[in-house]
Amino acid sequence: DAGVTQSPTHLIKTRGQQVTLRCSPKSGHDTVSWYQQALGQGPQFIFQYYEEEERQRGNFPDRFSGHQFPNYSSELNVNALLLGDSALYLCASSHPWGNTEAFFGQGTRLTVV
Amino acid sequence: DQQVKQNSPSLSVQEGRISILNCDYTNSMFDYFLWYKKYPAEGPTFLISISSIKDKNEDGRFTVFLNKSAKHLSLHIVPSQPGDSAVYFCAASEVSSNTGKLIFGQGTTLQVKP
């Protein structure tokens, strides 16, 4: 049973560029959430996708956008990269309702230079 | 606005002893709480959870206690093992909101010495 997989694992981008991160959820899960983890901090909720729509959004600017495909996989796009966007980006999958734990991928380490 | 706080950045214990990690929250709407463990270069791994209708949940060496009146939860690891050395995050959610959004604390780095 494949868990949550993310690609790429590491990425270096220049300030002002755009980046796309990808995530495949755990088998049987249809809900995907994205988190940003800055150094020394806990993960911060960016947004969640369910049934190909953004269901809830955290306190992140519109430069952060996403998409969910019919096979439940998801992309996170960040435009006009800033140095402060350097972080570990985590994807988590879960069931959409009730008490349910989220399963995380290994993350994508994004460095903006 | 830090709704979930882990006030101890680090904790060091001897192998075989008890590890107690603490977490406080401010939002009384939170009704589901989770603990995750994270090793370097890996994503967080789910450890144990507790619903607000309970005050204790146990799974092997791991026990989570919830004190709703104090808005406080703790994770007890007994006995502690060197392999438990990792960063531990507590997280909270409002199940009633049906979003699954998790609010995380800043994490506590646990070191278990042989």
Interface residues (C-beta under 8 A of the other chain):
Chain A: V4 Q6 T31 S33 Y35 G40 Q41 G42 P43 Q44 F45 Q48 R55 Q56 G58 L90 A92 S94 P96 W97 G98 N99 T100 E101 A102 F103 F104 G105 Q106 G107
Chain B: V4 Q6 Y32 L34 Y36 A41 E42 G43 P44 T45 F46 S49 S51 F89 A91 V95 N98 T99 G100 K101 L102 I103 F104 G105 Q106 G107
